[in-house]
Amino acid sequence: MKQYLLRLIEGETLTQEDTHQIMLNIVKEQYNVQQIAALLMALQARGVTVDELLGFRQGLLETGKRVDFDDFNTLDIVGTGGDGKNTFNISTCSAFVIAGAGYKVTKHGNGGSTSVSGASNVLQGHGVKFTDDMDVLKKSLDEAGICYLHAPLFAYGMKFVGPTRKALAVPTCFNLLGPLVNPCHPKNSLHGTANQSQLRLYTNVHQKLGDNYGVITSYDGYDEISLTSGFKICTNNFEKVLTPVDLGLKYVKQEEIFGGATAEDAMKIFDAVLEGTATEAQKSVVIANSACGISVMDANLSMADSINIARESLESGKALACFKKFVEINS
């Protein structure tokens, strides 16, 4: 570790092979917490590079549990978090809308760190039991159109940096790794980022990975399409700046998509969206993000077509039916 730290002090960047080896050594507990803290802060102060992030990703996947869904064409929809906006569970709602529209979803997620309710919190609140049992995961994907991969059951390496990250209490490059270490390596992804620099970093990462991707950020700092401002989306095929009006939707106010003060508040909104009793703003923001996921899965669809498909999935009750089947299988 000393040699890596000296290189960072001199302003050098690390190679993908370097950070891959560092991650393997962290899991083998070859470094003390002070060394790990120094490494994370050095990278954070300078800004992690694409190759450094890819090396950590490789190490986490290599030391974790693999889920073999290679025969399925699936999508993951998840944000980096850390935007400080405390919205309700927009991407989790959207995952069930996308599944209701007939697309397979392998959603990766965890409990909330910067918001009152992450994906795992809202699902657990409905009695869902997280599992790494392949039979249950495949049954869920086959019958509900969606399965959920609770990150701690798969990315074992994260626990070795957890205490250091918690003690530092500031964002590190590991905050950016969560969406990139889905254990089934889905062929498609829609990733939300909290700012423009993260969007560019993620776009470059996906270009090196060679998968089918969409990366989005809203201009007022949301790691999803918030409809409170314009947003940028980058995919394999294009980069666009769009507004809610371009989607045929209205602008919303920030307070209209707030997740509430407690996990129970966020869960009530989640339920209301799927049950059709949510506000127009809450419904619209889920439709917008669902449509983006659908457009990643099928590049031949116009955005208007994707909006219509997402709206039909939600308003017809198909999304709710997927969710109910998912809970039945996973409880």
C-alpha positions as CSV (number, residue, x, y, z in Angstrom):
1,M,0.0,0.0,0.0
2,K,2.9,2.4,0.8
3,Q,3.9,2.4,-2.9
4,Y,0.4,3.1,-4.1
5,L,0.0,6.0,-1.6
6,L,3.4,7.5,-2.6
7,R,2.4,7.4,-6.3
8,L,-0.9,9.2,-5.4
9,I,1.0,11.8,-3.4
10,E,3.1,12.4,-6.5
11,G,0.0,13.0,-8.6
12,E,0.0,9.8,-10.5
13,T,-3.1,7.7,-11.3
14,L,-3.3,4.0,-10.6
15,T,-4.0,1.4,-13.3
16,Q,-6.9,-0.9,-13.5
17,E,-4.6,-3.7,-12.5
18,D,-3.4,-1.7,-9.5
19,T,-6.9,-1.1,-8.0
20,H,-8.0,-4.7,-8.9
21,Q,-5.1,-5.9,-6.8
22,I,-5.8,-3.4,-4.0
23,M,-9.4,-4.7,-3.8
24,L,-8.2,-8.3,-3.6
25,N,-5.7,-7.3,-0.8
26,I,-8.4,-5.4,1.1
27,V,-10.6,-8.6,1.1
28,K,-7.6,-10.5,2.4
29,E,-7.3,-7.9,5.1
30,Q,-3.7,-7.0,4.2
31,Y,-4.2,-3.3,5.0
32,N,-5.1,-1.5,8.2
33,V,-8.0,1.0,8.4
34,Q,-5.6,4.0,8.3
35,Q,-4.1,2.9,5.0
36,I,-7.6,2.3,3.5
37,A,-8.7,5.7,4.7
38,A,-5.7,7.4,3.2
39,L,-6.2,5.6,-0.1
40,L,-9.9,6.6,-0.3
41,M,-9.3,10.2,0.6
42,A,-6.4,10.5,-1.9
43,L,-8.6,9.2,-4.7
44,Q,-11.6,11.4,-3.6
45,A,-9.5,14.6,-3.4
46,R,-8.2,14.1,-6.9
47,G,-11.2,12.3,-8.4
48,V,-11.3,8.6,-9.3
49,T,-10.5,7.7,-12.9
50,V,-12.3,5.3,-15.2
51,D,-9.6,2.7,-14.9
52,E,-9.3,3.0,-11.2
53,L,-13.1,2.5,-10.8
54,L,-13.0,-0.5,-13.2
55,G,-10.3,-2.1,-11.2
56,F,-12.2,-1.8,-7.9
57,R,-15.3,-3.1,-9.8
58,Q,-13.4,-6.2,-11.1
59,G,-12.1,-6.9,-7.6
60,L,-15.5,-6.7,-6.0
61,L,-17.1,-8.9,-8.6
62,E,-14.3,-11.4,-8.4
63,T,-14.6,-11.7,-4.7
64,G,-18.4,-11.7,-4.6
65,K,-21.1,-14.2,-5.6
66,R,-22.0,-14.4,-9.3
67,V,-25.6,-14.8,-10.5
68,D,-25.9,-16.6,-13.9
69,F,-28.7,-15.0,-15.8
70,D,-26.7,-14.9,-19.1
71,D,-29.6,-16.5,-21.0
72,F,-31.9,-13.5,-20.1
73,N,-32.0,-10.1,-21.6
74,T,-32.5,-8.0,-18.4
75,L,-32.2,-4.4,-17.3
76,D,-31.0,-2.9,-14.0
77,I,-32.3,0.6,-13.1
78,V,-30.6,2.2,-10.1
79,G,-29.0,5.5,-9.1
80,T,-25.7,6.3,-7.4
81,G,-27.5,8.0,-4.5
82,G,-25.8,10.7,-2.6
83,D,-27.8,13.5,-4.3
84,G,-29.2,14.6,-0.9
85,K,-32.7,15.1,-2.4
86,N,-34.5,12.4,-0.3
87,T,-37.0,11.5,-3.0
88,F,-39.4,8.5,-2.7
89,N,-38.3,5.2,-4.3
90,I,-38.6,6.3,-7.9
91,S,-36.3,3.8,-9.5
92,T,-37.8,0.9,-7.5
93,C,-41.3,1.9,-8.6
94,S,-40.0,2.2,-12.1
95,A,-38.5,-1.3,-12.0
96,F,-42.0,-2.8,-11.5
97,V,-43.5,-0.5,-14.2
98,I,-40.9,-1.8,-16.6
99,A,-41.5,-5.4,-15.6
100,G,-45.2,-4.8,-16.0
101,A,-44.6,-3.7,-19.6
102,G,-43.0,-7.1,-20.3
103,Y,-39.3,-6.4,-19.9
104,K,-37.2,-8.5,-17.6
105,V,-35.6,-6.6,-14.7
106,T,-32.8,-7.7,-12.4
107,K,-32.7,-4.9,-9.9
108,H,-29.7,-4.4,-7.7
109,G,-30.0,-2.3,-4.6
110,N,-29.4,-1.7,-0.9
111,G,-30.8,0.1,2.1
112,G,-30.8,3.9,2.1
113,S,-27.6,5.7,3.0
114,T,-28.4,9.3,2.2
115,S,-32.2,9.0,2.1
116,V,-34.7,7.6,4.5
117,S,-35.6,4.7,2.3
118,G,-33.5,2.7,-0.2
119,A,-34.8,-0.1,-2.4
120,S,-34.1,-2.7,0.3
121,N,-36.0,-0.7,2.9
122,V,-39.2,-0.4,0.9
123,L,-39.2,-4.0,-0.2
124,Q,-38.4,-5.3,3.3
125,G,-41.3,-3.1,4.6
126,H,-43.6,-5.3,2.5
127,G,-42.3,-8.5,4.0
128,V,-39.8,-9.4,1.3
129,K,-37.0,-11.7,2.4
130,F,-33.7,-11.2,0.5
131,T,-32.1,-14.2,-0.9
132,D,-29.2,-15.4,-3.0
133,D,-31.0,-18.7,-3.8
134,M,-30.8,-19.1,-7.6
135,D,-34.0,-21.1,-7.7
136,V,-36.0,-18.4,-6.0
137,L,-34.4,-15.6,-8.0
138,K,-35.1,-17.4,-11.3
139,K,-38.7,-18.1,-10.3
140,S,-39.2,-14.5,-9.5
141,L,-37.7,-13.4,-12.8
142,D,-39.8,-15.9,-14.7
143,E,-43.1,-15.4,-13.0
144,A,-43.0,-11.7,-11.8
145,G,-40.7,-10.4,-14.5
146,I,-38.3,-9.1,-11.9
147,C,-35.9,-10.3,-9.2
148,Y,-34.1,-8.3,-6.5
149,L,-30.4,-8.7,-5.7
150,H,-29.7,-7.3,-2.2
151,A,-26.2,-6.0,-2.5
152,P,-24.7,-7.3,0.8
153,L,-25.6,-10.9,-0.2
154,F,-23.4,-10.7,-3.2
155,A,-20.6,-8.0,-3.0
156,Y,-18.8,-9.5,-0.1
157,G,-15.8,-7.1,-0.5
158,M,-17.9,-4.1,0.5
159,K,-17.9,-5.2,4.2
160,F,-14.2,-4.8,4.4
161,V,-14.3,-1.1,3.6
162,G,-17.6,-0.4,5.4
163,P,-16.2,0.6,8.8
164,T,-13.7,3.0,7.2
165,R,-16.3,4.6,4.9
166,K,-18.6,5.0,7.9
167,A,-15.9,6.6,10.0
168,L,-14.9,9.0,7.2
169,A,-18.5,10.1,6.8
170,V,-17.9,11.6,3.4
171,P,-18.5,10.2,-0.1
172,T,-15.7,8.0,-1.6
173,C,-15.3,6.2,-4.9
174,F,-17.1,3.2,-3.3
175,N,-20.3,5.2,-3.4
176,L,-20.0,5.1,-7.2
177,L,-19.4,1.3,-7.3
178,G,-22.8,0.1,-6.2
179,P,-24.7,0.4,-9.5
180,L,-21.7,-1.1,-11.3
181,V,-21.4,-4.4,-9.4
182,N,-24.8,-6.0,-10.2
183,P,-23.8,-9.7,-9.7
184,C,-25.7,-10.9,-12.8
185,H,-23.9,-8.5,-15.1
186,P,-27.1,-7.4,-16.9
187,K,-26.9,-6.7,-20.6
188,N,-28.8,-3.4,-20.1
189,S,-28.7,-0.7,-17.5
190,L,-30.2,2.7,-16.7
191,H,-28.0,4.5,-14.2
192,G,-28.7,7.8,-12.5
193,T,-25.9,10.1,-11.5
194,A,-26.0,13.1,-9.2
195,N,-24.0,15.5,-11.4
196,Q,-22.4,16.0,-14.7
197,S,-18.9,14.8,-13.8
198,Q,-20.4,11.5,-12.5
199,L,-22.4,11.2,-15.7
200,R,-19.3,11.5,-17.9
201,L,-17.4,9.1,-15.6
202,Y,-20.2,6.5,-15.9
203,T,-20.6,7.0,-19.6
204,N,-16.9,6.3,-20.1
205,V,-17.0,3.3,-17.8
206,H,-19.9,1.8,-19.8
207,Q,-18.2,2.4,-23.1
208,K,-15.2,0.4,-21.8
209,L,-17.5,-2.4,-20.6
210,G,-19.3,-2.5,-23.9
211,D,-22.8,-3.1,-22.5
212,N,-26.1,-1.4,-23.5
213,Y,-26.5,1.6,-21.2
214,G,-28.3,4.8,-20.4
215,V,-26.9,7.3,-17.9
216,I,-28.9,10.2,-16.8
217,T,-28.6,13.2,-14.5
218,S,-31.0,16.1,-13.8
219,Y,-29.5,19.6,-14.0
220,D,-30.6,20.5,-10.5
221,G,-28.7,17.6,-8.9
222,Y,-31.0,14.6,-8.9
223,D,-29.7,11.2,-9.7
224,E,-32.8,10.4,-11.8
225,I,-35.2,12.2,-14.1
226,S,-36.8,14.4,-11.5
227,L,-39.0,16.6,-13.8
228,T,-38.0,19.5,-11.7
229,S,-35.5,20.6,-14.4
230,G,-34.1,19.6,-17.7
231,F,-31.9,16.5,-17.7
232,K,-29.2,14.9,-19.8
233,I,-29.2,11.3,-21.1
234,C,-26.3,9.5,-22.6
235,T,-26.7,6.1,-24.3
236,N,-24.7,3.9,-26.8
237,N,-26.5,5.8,-29.6
238,F,-26.9,9.4,-28.5
239,E,-26.5,12.2,-26.0
240,K,-29.5,14.4,-25.5
241,V,-30.6,17.3,-23.3
242,L,-34.3,17.1,-22.7
243,T,-37.0,18.8,-20.6
244,P,-40.2,17.4,-19.1
245,V,-42.1,19.1,-22.0
246,D,-40.1,17.1,-24.5
247,L,-41.5,14.0,-22.8
248,G,-45.1,15.3,-23.0
249,L,-45.0,15.9,-19.2
250,K,-45.2,18.9,-16.9
251,Y,-42.5,20.3,-14.7
252,V,-43.0,19.4,-11.0
253,K,-41.8,21.1,-7.8
254,Q,-39.2,19.5,-5.6
255,E,-41.5,19.1,-2.7
256,E,-43.9,17.1,-4.8
257,I,-41.5,14.2,-5.1
258,F,-40.1,14.3,-1.6
259,G,-39.9,11.0,0.1
260,G,-41.1,12.1,3.5
261,A,-39.5,12.1,6.9
262,T,-39.6,8.3,7.6
263,A,-39.3,5.1,5.7
264,E,-43.0,4.6,6.3
265,D,-43.8,7.9,4.5
266,A,-41.7,6.7,1.5
267,M,-43.4,3.3,1.5
268,K,-46.9,5.0,1.4
269,I,-45.9,6.9,-1.7
270,F,-44.5,3.8,-3.3
271,D,-47.8,2.0,-2.7
272,A,-49.9,4.9,-3.9
273,V,-48.0,5.1,-7.2
274,L,-48.5,1.4,-8.0
275,E,-52.1,1.4,-6.7
276,G,-53.0,4.4,-8.8
277,T,-53.8,6.8,-6.0
278,A,-50.6,8.9,-6.1
279,T,-50.4,12.6,-7.1
280,E,-49.9,13.4,-10.8
281,A,-46.3,14.6,-10.0
282,Q,-45.4,11.3,-8.3
283,K,-46.9,9.3,-11.1
284,S,-45.3,11.3,-13.9
285,V,-41.8,11.1,-12.5
286,V,-42.1,7.3,-12.3
287,I,-43.4,7.1,-15.9
288,A,-40.5,9.3,-17.1
289,N,-37.9,7.1,-15.5
290,S,-39.6,3.9,-16.6
291,A,-39.9,5.2,-20.2
292,C,-36.1,5.8,-20.2
293,G,-35.5,2.3,-19.0
294,I,-37.8,0.9,-21.7
295,S,-36.1,3.0,-24.4
296,V,-32.7,1.6,-23.3
297,M,-34.2,-1.9,-23.8
298,D,-35.7,-1.1,-27.2
299,A,-33.8,1.6,-29.0
300,N,-36.3,1.4,-31.9
301,L,-39.0,3.0,-29.7
302,S,-39.5,6.8,-29.7
303,M,-39.6,8.5,-26.3
304,A,-43.3,9.1,-26.9
305,D,-43.9,5.4,-27.5
306,S,-41.9,4.5,-24.3
307,I,-43.9,7.0,-22.3
308,N,-47.1,5.4,-23.5
309,I,-45.9,1.9,-22.8
310,A,-44.9,2.9,-19.2
311,R,-48.2,4.8,-18.6
312,E,-50.2,1.8,-19.8
313,S,-48.2,-0.6,-17.5
314,L,-48.9,1.6,-14.5
315,E,-52.5,2.7,-15.2
316,S,-53.7,-0.8,-16.3
317,G,-52.5,-2.4,-13.0
318,K,-49.9,-4.5,-14.7
319,A,-47.1,-3.0,-12.6
320,L,-49.0,-3.6,-9.4
321,A,-49.7,-7.2,-10.4
322,C,-45.9,-7.7,-11.0
323,F,-45.2,-6.3,-7.6
324,K,-47.8,-8.5,-5.8
325,K,-46.5,-11.6,-7.6
326,F,-42.9,-10.5,-6.6
327,V,-43.9,-10.2,-2.9
328,E,-45.7,-13.5,-3.0
329,I,-42.6,-15.3,-4.3
330,N,-40.1,-13.5,-2.2
331,S,-41.9,-13.5,1.2
